[in-house]
Amino acid sequence: MAENKPNIALVDDDPKILELTAKYLTDQNLKVFTADSGSALDEIVDANDIDLIVLDLMMPEESGLNLCQRYRAKNINVPIIMLTAKGDEVDRIIGLEMGADDYLPKPFSPRELLARINAIIRRQTTLGAPSPKQVVRFGSFEFDTENRNLSHEGKNISITAGEFDLLKVFTDQPLSRDRIMQLAKGIELDVFDRSIDVQISRIRRLIEDNPNKPKYLQTKWGYGYIFDPDGEAH
């Protein structure tokens, strides 16, 4: 992140939204690269060190969902905020399932978008800093919090920025769902926000033999979740 000025890629096929949003974010001390298609975004990502992507869901050439899925498949783990004009919660959940870190429905307030961008950037900086407990071992997994890496039997596992940040907040103490949202997302969310639940489901598919009967990332009914590196039943 050069000169403490984050590089943001803004992708939308609506030129007016692209222009106005880019101007607002630029005025807020962000360096903004604009793209109106997936191919244009590819060129930006290849040529620049991008800190975050704001990606529209509905685009004619290649949808935001396909773009997100393609990037995650290539282990491009830049944080992604998905923009969607649809009110259906299913679209938002699908975006998170594809690897998006957050979502914002259209029409959106530029101030809210900025708040979400800043929360993710701040979280990346804070949670990416070295800590006394840099490597967490559970089963045949190693979770390196300093180098932002998850591995299984020595082989690296692709993990998104949102999944990393969420896994990092867990300790051997129970965390309520509200506290998890506060620590992992850094902003206040609607009580019906499903992003935390979806990302926990994604993490379980990465680290659990049977995600339906988790050993490490367990549910504490009526309260929240507990991370148990020993995989013991509670």
Residue frames as qw, qx, qy, qz and C-alpha x, y, z in Angstrom:
[[0.000, 0.891, 0.454, 0.000, 0.00, 0.00, 0.00],
 [0.513, 0.265, 0.002, 0.817, 2.03, 2.94, -1.30],
 [0.042, 0.268, -0.128, 0.954, 2.17, 6.17, 0.71],
 [0.120, 0.274, 0.760, -0.577, -0.69, 4.97, 2.92],
 [0.485, 0.330, -0.081, -0.806, -3.06, 5.63, 0.03],
 [0.602, 0.084, 0.792, -0.061, -5.02, 2.43, -0.71],
 [0.173, 0.203, -0.652, -0.710, -5.47, 1.36, -4.32],
 [0.540, 0.299, 0.638, -0.461, -9.13, 0.62, -5.05],
 [0.011, -0.023, -0.768, -0.640, -10.44, -1.00, -8.23],
 [0.444, 0.355, 0.431, -0.701, -14.02, 0.11, -8.93],
 [0.047, 0.015, 0.863, 0.503, -15.92, -2.01, -11.45],
 [0.385, 0.534, 0.576, -0.485, -19.33, -1.05, -12.83],
 [0.364, 0.290, 0.649, 0.602, -20.80, -0.95, -16.34],
 [0.019, 0.906, 0.421, 0.043, -22.86, 2.15, -15.49],
 [0.512, 0.387, -0.072, 0.763, -20.63, 5.12, -16.50],
 [0.241, -0.749, -0.018, -0.616, -22.48, 7.60, -14.29],
 [0.820, -0.570, -0.027, -0.046, -22.16, 5.48, -11.14],
 [0.845, 0.056, -0.051, 0.529, -18.54, 4.80, -12.03],
 [0.307, 0.576, -0.037, 0.756, -17.72, 8.48, -12.46],
 [0.399, -0.742, 0.015, -0.539, -19.52, 9.79, -9.39],
 [0.887, -0.458, -0.030, 0.040, -18.34, 7.02, -7.05],
 [0.780, 0.174, -0.077, 0.596, -14.74, 7.28, -8.27],
 [0.120, 0.668, -0.074, 0.731, -14.74, 11.04, -7.69],
 [0.619, -0.700, 0.016, -0.357, -16.11, 10.67, -4.18],
 [0.930, -0.285, -0.012, 0.230, -13.58, 8.00, -3.20],
 [0.621, 0.387, -0.065, 0.678, -10.72, 9.95, -4.77],
 [0.136, -0.750, 0.063, -0.644, -11.74, 13.00, -2.75],
 [0.773, -0.594, 0.093, -0.203, -11.50, 10.79, 0.36],
 [0.136, -0.742, 0.655, 0.031, -7.79, 10.09, -0.27],
 [0.805, 0.011, 0.592, 0.046, -8.16, 6.78, -2.08],
 [0.071, 0.440, -0.636, -0.630, -6.45, 6.00, -5.37],
 [0.708, 0.323, 0.507, -0.372, -9.19, 4.69, -7.64],
 [0.024, -0.209, 0.788, 0.578, -8.82, 2.63, -10.82],
 [0.644, 0.303, 0.295, -0.638, -12.06, 2.30, -12.78],
 [0.045, -0.101, 0.910, 0.400, -13.19, -0.54, -15.04],
 [0.628, 0.151, 0.037, -0.762, -16.43, -1.24, -16.90],
 [0.903, 0.165, -0.308, -0.251, -15.83, -4.96, -17.52],
 [0.898, -0.379, 0.197, 0.107, -14.02, -8.02, -16.27],
 [0.796, 0.346, 0.058, 0.494, -11.34, -7.78, -18.95],
 [0.117, 0.815, -0.135, 0.551, -10.63, -4.17, -17.97],
 [0.654, -0.694, 0.224, -0.201, -10.34, -5.23, -14.33],
 [0.955, -0.023, 0.091, 0.282, -7.91, -7.99, -15.31],
 [0.545, 0.594, -0.075, 0.586, -5.61, -5.40, -16.85],
 [0.251, -0.819, 0.191, -0.480, -5.77, -3.22, -13.74],
 [0.847, -0.487, 0.201, -0.073, -5.03, -6.11, -11.36],
 [0.902, 0.192, 0.046, 0.384, -2.15, -7.34, -13.53],
 [0.446, 0.604, -0.070, 0.657, -0.52, -3.90, -13.65],
 [0.175, -0.646, 0.252, -0.699, -1.13, -2.59, -10.13],
 [0.259, -0.048, -0.850, 0.456, -0.98, -3.60, -6.47],
 [0.441, -0.462, -0.312, -0.703, -4.70, -3.45, -5.72],
 [0.053, -0.165, 0.748, -0.640, -5.78, -3.40, -2.07],
 [0.378, 0.344, 0.721, -0.467, -9.53, -3.85, -2.59],
 [0.039, -0.146, -0.698, -0.700, -12.04, -4.41, -5.41],
 [0.424, 0.344, 0.443, -0.711, -15.55, -2.92, -5.47],
 [0.030, -0.045, 0.868, 0.493, -17.35, -5.15, -7.95],
 [0.595, 0.126, 0.024, -0.794, -20.82, -4.79, -9.49],
 [0.588, 0.028, 0.795, -0.149, -22.81, -8.02, -9.58],
 [0.639, 0.586, 0.495, -0.055, -24.70, -7.40, -12.83],
 [0.005, 0.661, -0.426, -0.618, -22.48, -6.74, -15.85],
 [0.785, 0.464, -0.049, -0.408, -23.07, -7.74, -19.50],
 [0.508, 0.558, -0.654, -0.052, -19.77, -9.40, -20.50],
 [0.566, -0.014, -0.775, 0.280, -18.97, -11.32, -17.33],
 [0.524, -0.749, -0.264, -0.309, -20.99, -11.12, -14.15],
 [0.166, -0.735, 0.495, -0.433, -19.48, -10.07, -10.87],
 [0.875, -0.287, 0.329, -0.208, -20.17, -13.55, -9.52],
 [0.924, 0.328, -0.006, 0.198, -18.15, -15.17, -12.30],
 [0.317, 0.763, -0.347, 0.443, -15.34, -12.66, -11.85],
 [0.489, -0.639, 0.450, -0.388, -15.21, -13.27, -8.12],
 [0.958, -0.089, 0.264, -0.065, -15.21, -17.04, -8.57],
 [0.786, 0.536, -0.122, 0.283, -12.51, -16.83, -11.26],
 [0.086, 0.782, -0.429, 0.444, -10.25, -14.69, -9.09],
 [0.667, -0.504, 0.458, -0.301, -10.61, -16.95, -6.07],
 [0.980, 0.148, 0.129, 0.040, -9.89, -20.01, -8.23],
 [0.636, 0.597, -0.213, 0.440, -6.63, -18.30, -9.29],
 [0.653, -0.417, -0.353, 0.525, -5.78, -17.57, -5.64],
 [0.129, 0.424, 0.010, 0.896, -6.23, -13.83, -6.13],
 [0.405, -0.530, -0.701, 0.252, -7.36, -13.07, -2.61],
 [0.048, 0.177, -0.064, 0.981, -7.76, -9.30, -2.78],
 [0.175, 0.399, 0.694, -0.574, -10.77, -8.27, -0.65],
 [0.055, -0.276, -0.630, -0.724, -13.95, -7.85, -2.71],
 [0.284, 0.348, 0.503, -0.738, -17.03, -5.80, -1.90],
 [0.146, 0.318, 0.824, 0.446, -19.92, -6.91, -4.11],
 [0.288, 0.229, 0.113, -0.923, -22.49, -4.36, -5.30],
 [0.081, 0.295, 0.922, 0.238, -25.91, -5.71, -6.18],
 [0.303, -0.106, -0.140, -0.937, -29.03, -3.98, -7.47],
 [0.595, -0.276, -0.682, -0.324, -31.15, -6.96, -6.47],
 [0.453, -0.533, 0.330, -0.634, -32.94, -7.05, -3.14],
 [0.948, -0.117, -0.247, -0.166, -33.05, -10.84, -2.99],
 [0.514, -0.707, 0.483, -0.058, -30.86, -12.09, -0.14],
 [0.941, 0.091, 0.297, 0.136, -30.02, -15.17, -2.23],
 [0.598, 0.729, -0.082, 0.323, -27.88, -13.07, -4.59],
 [0.155, -0.845, 0.414, -0.300, -25.90, -11.67, -1.69],
 [0.794, -0.381, 0.468, -0.074, -25.34, -15.07, -0.15],
 [0.892, 0.373, 0.156, 0.204, -24.22, -16.50, -3.50],
 [0.320, 0.853, -0.253, 0.325, -21.71, -13.64, -3.78],
 [0.433, -0.696, 0.519, -0.243, -20.31, -14.48, -0.37],
 [0.926, -0.049, 0.375, -0.003, -20.22, -18.16, -1.27],
 [0.754, 0.603, 0.003, 0.261, -18.16, -17.28, -4.35],
 [0.710, -0.064, -0.179, 0.678, -15.60, -15.55, -2.14],
 [0.018, 0.738, 0.056, 0.672, -16.75, -11.94, -1.73],
 [0.359, -0.026, -0.621, 0.697, -15.81, -10.39, 1.62],
 [0.127, 0.430, 0.469, -0.761, -18.75, -8.01, 1.92],
 [0.174, 0.487, 0.692, 0.505, -21.75, -6.77, -0.04],
 [0.064, 0.377, 0.243, -0.891, -23.67, -3.54, -0.46],
 [0.364, 0.575, 0.725, 0.105, -27.09, -3.31, -2.14],
 [0.092, 0.092, 0.275, 0.953, -27.82, -0.63, -4.75],
 [0.282, 0.805, -0.133, 0.505, -28.71, 2.14, -4.52],
 [0.728, -0.351, -0.346, 0.476, -25.99, 2.73, -1.96],
 [0.163, -0.985, 0.033, 0.051, -24.65, 5.70, -0.06],
 [0.609, 0.598, -0.366, 0.370, -21.07, 6.57, -1.05],
 [0.243, -0.669, 0.502, -0.491, -20.40, 7.25, 2.62],
 [0.886, -0.236, 0.325, -0.233, -21.44, 3.72, 3.55],
 [0.893, 0.396, -0.118, 0.179, -19.27, 2.29, 0.79],
 [0.255, 0.717, -0.449, 0.468, -16.34, 4.34, 2.10],
 [0.572, -0.545, 0.448, -0.418, -17.00, 3.10, 5.64],
 [0.980, -0.005, 0.189, -0.069, -16.93, -0.51, 4.48],
 [0.703, 0.581, -0.250, 0.325, -13.77, 0.05, 2.43],
 [0.019, -0.720, 0.481, -0.500, -12.02, 1.70, 5.37],
 [0.788, -0.396, 0.347, -0.319, -13.14, -1.06, 7.73],
 [0.978, 0.175, 0.039, 0.108, -11.63, -3.76, 5.51],
 [0.508, 0.662, -0.314, 0.452, -8.41, -1.81, 4.90],
 [0.306, -0.682, 0.447, -0.491, -8.07, -1.08, 8.62],
 [0.920, -0.228, 0.253, -0.196, -8.74, -4.72, 9.45],
 [0.872, 0.401, -0.145, 0.240, -6.10, -5.85, 6.96],
 [0.248, 0.701, -0.416, 0.524, -3.54, -3.54, 8.57],
 [0.505, -0.563, 0.430, -0.493, -4.42, -4.39, 12.16],
 [0.940, -0.123, 0.268, -0.171, -4.92, -8.12, 11.82],
 [0.826, 0.491, -0.190, 0.202, -1.98, -8.47, 9.48],
 [0.014, -0.796, 0.496, -0.346, 0.45, -7.18, 12.11],
 [0.530, 0.146, -0.800, 0.241, 2.63, -9.72, 13.97],
 [0.645, -0.577, 0.063, -0.498, 1.18, -10.95, 17.24],
 [0.348, -0.524, 0.747, -0.216, 2.57, -13.07, 20.09],
 [0.677, 0.090, 0.723, -0.101, 0.63, -16.09, 18.85],
 [0.249, 0.543, -0.448, -0.666, 1.71, -16.15, 15.21],
 [0.424, 0.140, -0.822, -0.354, 1.09, -19.82, 14.34],
 [0.680, -0.126, 0.436, -0.577, -2.00, -21.71, 15.51],
 [0.238, 0.200, -0.922, -0.231, -1.91, -25.50, 15.03],
 [0.680, 0.021, 0.460, -0.571, -5.00, -27.67, 15.06],
 [0.918, 0.254, 0.297, -0.073, -5.15, -31.22, 13.77],
 [0.719, 0.049, 0.370, 0.587, -2.97, -31.33, 10.64],
 [0.252, 0.870, 0.245, 0.347, -3.55, -27.61, 9.95],
 [0.473, -0.297, -0.153, 0.816, -1.28, -24.62, 10.53],
 [0.108, 0.906, 0.361, 0.195, -2.69, -21.10, 10.61],
 [0.546, -0.079, -0.061, 0.832, 0.08, -18.51, 10.28],
 [0.001, 0.894, 0.416, -0.165, -1.37, -15.17, 11.35],
 [0.262, -0.678, 0.228, 0.648, 1.77, -13.18, 10.56],
 [0.123, -0.224, 0.695, 0.672, 2.09, -14.38, 6.96],
 [0.614, 0.294, 0.111, -0.724, -1.69, -14.70, 6.46],
 [0.445, 0.298, -0.786, -0.308, -1.44, -18.34, 5.47],
 [0.805, -0.154, 0.406, -0.404, -3.46, -21.52, 6.11],
 [0.392, 0.430, -0.784, -0.215, -1.89, -24.87, 5.29],
 [0.905, -0.158, 0.219, -0.329, -2.85, -28.53, 5.61],
 [0.913, -0.107, 0.305, 0.251, -0.08, -31.11, 5.90],
 [0.465, -0.375, 0.350, 0.722, 2.34, -28.56, 4.48],
 [0.251, 0.379, 0.614, 0.645, 0.19, -27.61, 1.49],
 [0.080, 0.147, 0.152, -0.974, -1.20, -24.08, 1.28],
 [0.146, 0.589, 0.795, -0.004, -4.97, -23.64, 1.22],
 [0.062, 0.390, 0.268, 0.879, -6.55, -20.75, -0.64],
 [0.222, -0.633, -0.635, 0.383, -8.29, -18.51, 1.87],
 [0.145, 0.773, 0.272, 0.554, -9.91, -15.15, 1.18],
 [0.142, 0.363, -0.358, 0.849, -9.11, -12.02, 3.14],
 [0.584, -0.414, 0.011, -0.698, -12.52, -12.17, 4.82],
 [0.923, -0.187, -0.330, -0.056, -12.11, -15.81, 5.80],
 [0.591, 0.202, -0.461, 0.630, -8.63, -15.12, 7.18],
 [0.104, -0.410, 0.268, -0.865, -9.83, -12.18, 9.24],
 [0.760, -0.361, -0.104, -0.530, -12.77, -14.15, 10.60],
 [0.896, -0.074, -0.404, 0.166, -10.68, -17.19, 11.51],
 [0.424, 0.336, -0.428, 0.724, -8.14, -14.94, 13.22],
 [0.347, -0.515, 0.180, -0.763, -10.64, -13.49, 15.72],
 [0.882, -0.314, -0.272, -0.224, -11.35, -16.91, 17.19],
 [0.003, 0.544, -0.738, 0.399, -9.60, -17.98, 20.39],
 [0.322, -0.112, -0.933, 0.117, -10.31, -20.71, 22.91],
 [0.152, 0.300, 0.568, -0.751, -13.10, -18.57, 24.34],
 [0.288, 0.612, 0.727, 0.118, -16.68, -18.42, 23.00],
 [0.047, -0.150, 0.141, 0.977, -17.53, -15.42, 20.87],
 [0.419, 0.575, 0.559, -0.427, -21.04, -14.15, 20.39],
 [0.533, 0.533, 0.516, 0.406, -22.22, -13.58, 16.84],
 [0.050, 0.987, 0.133, 0.070, -22.44, -9.81, 17.45],
 [0.448, -0.763, 0.356, 0.300, -18.88, -9.71, 18.83],
 [0.668, 0.044, 0.579, 0.465, -17.60, -11.71, 15.87],
 [0.386, 0.779, 0.391, 0.303, -19.23, -9.25, 13.48],
 [0.162, -0.982, 0.062, 0.068, -17.69, -6.32, 15.34],
 [0.555, -0.575, 0.487, 0.353, -14.19, -7.81, 15.42],
 [0.615, 0.112, 0.647, 0.437, -14.13, -9.29, 11.93],
 [0.345, 0.698, 0.492, 0.389, -15.99, -6.60, 10.02],
 [0.367, -0.131, -0.138, 0.911, -15.21, -3.47, 11.97],
 [0.242, -0.157, -0.175, -0.941, -18.56, -1.83, 11.22],
 [0.441, 0.145, 0.649, -0.603, -22.07, -2.07, 12.59],
 [0.160, -0.017, -0.825, -0.542, -24.25, -4.41, 10.57],
 [0.665, -0.180, -0.154, -0.708, -27.93, -5.16, 10.26],
 [0.573, -0.284, 0.685, -0.348, -29.09, -7.90, 12.63],
 [0.888, 0.294, 0.293, -0.198, -30.14, -9.97, 9.62],
 [0.297, 0.748, -0.561, -0.192, -26.72, -9.78, 7.95],
 [0.990, -0.018, 0.112, -0.078, -25.77, -13.28, 6.79],
 [0.511, 0.723, -0.448, 0.122, -22.18, -12.64, 5.75],
 [0.253, -0.567, 0.725, -0.298, -20.64, -13.93, 8.99],
 [0.815, -0.011, 0.509, -0.277, -22.71, -17.14, 8.89],
 [0.829, 0.553, -0.057, -0.056, -21.82, -17.75, 5.24],
 [0.318, 0.732, -0.567, 0.203, -18.10, -17.19, 5.84],
 [0.502, -0.409, 0.699, -0.304, -18.13, -19.49, 8.88],
 [0.903, 0.238, 0.305, -0.187, -19.72, -22.12, 6.64],
 [0.649, 0.699, -0.293, 0.072, -16.94, -21.56, 4.07],
 [0.058, -0.673, 0.686, -0.271, -14.23, -21.87, 6.73],
 [0.744, -0.181, 0.576, -0.288, -15.76, -25.09, 8.01],
 [0.897, 0.431, 0.065, -0.074, -15.60, -26.55, 4.51],
 [0.410, 0.749, -0.483, 0.195, -11.88, -25.72, 4.48],
 [0.006, -0.535, 0.733, -0.419, -10.89, -27.12, 7.88],
 [0.662, -0.153, 0.551, -0.485, -13.48, -29.70, 8.95],
 [0.112, -0.065, 0.963, 0.238, -13.66, -33.35, 7.94],
 [0.043, -0.568, -0.799, -0.195, -17.43, -33.08, 8.26],
 [0.008, 0.255, -0.037, 0.966, -18.63, -29.44, 8.13],
 [0.576, -0.477, -0.379, -0.545, -22.04, -30.58, 9.43],
 [0.809, -0.550, -0.188, 0.087, -20.37, -31.92, 12.58],
 [0.340, 0.780, -0.326, 0.411, -17.53, -29.45, 13.17],
 [0.802, -0.303, -0.342, 0.385, -14.73, -30.30, 15.59],
 [0.491, -0.006, -0.121, 0.863, -12.67, -27.12, 15.48],
 [0.134, -0.115, -0.037, -0.984, -15.14, -24.34, 14.79],
 [0.147, -0.378, -0.908, 0.106, -18.07, -25.33, 16.97],
 [0.271, -0.559, -0.286, -0.729, -21.45, -23.70, 17.49],
 [0.102, -0.151, -0.727, 0.662, -22.38, -22.66, 21.00],
 [0.101, -0.566, -0.714, -0.400, -26.15, -22.65, 20.64],
 [0.259, -0.871, -0.417, -0.004, -27.93, -19.48, 21.66],
 [0.413, -0.785, 0.085, 0.454, -24.65, -17.54, 21.93],
 [0.294, 0.829, -0.380, -0.286, -22.14, -17.85, 19.10],
 [0.886, 0.343, -0.301, 0.084, -19.11, -19.94, 18.22],
 [0.567, -0.707, 0.413, 0.089, -16.01, -21.39, 19.83],
 [0.634, 0.592, -0.496, 0.006, -12.72, -22.36, 18.20],
 [0.794, -0.477, 0.371, -0.067, -11.18, -25.49, 19.73],
 [0.336, 0.674, -0.636, -0.171, -7.75, -26.43, 18.33],
 [0.257, -0.258, 0.919, -0.152, -7.96, -29.79, 20.11],
 [0.481, -0.010, -0.647, -0.592, -11.21, -30.70, 18.38],
 [0.065, -0.146, -0.908, 0.388, -12.94, -31.78, 21.56],
 [0.234, -0.590, -0.653, -0.412, -16.73, -31.87, 21.94],
 [0.020, -0.078, 0.407, -0.910, -18.37, -29.13, 24.07]]
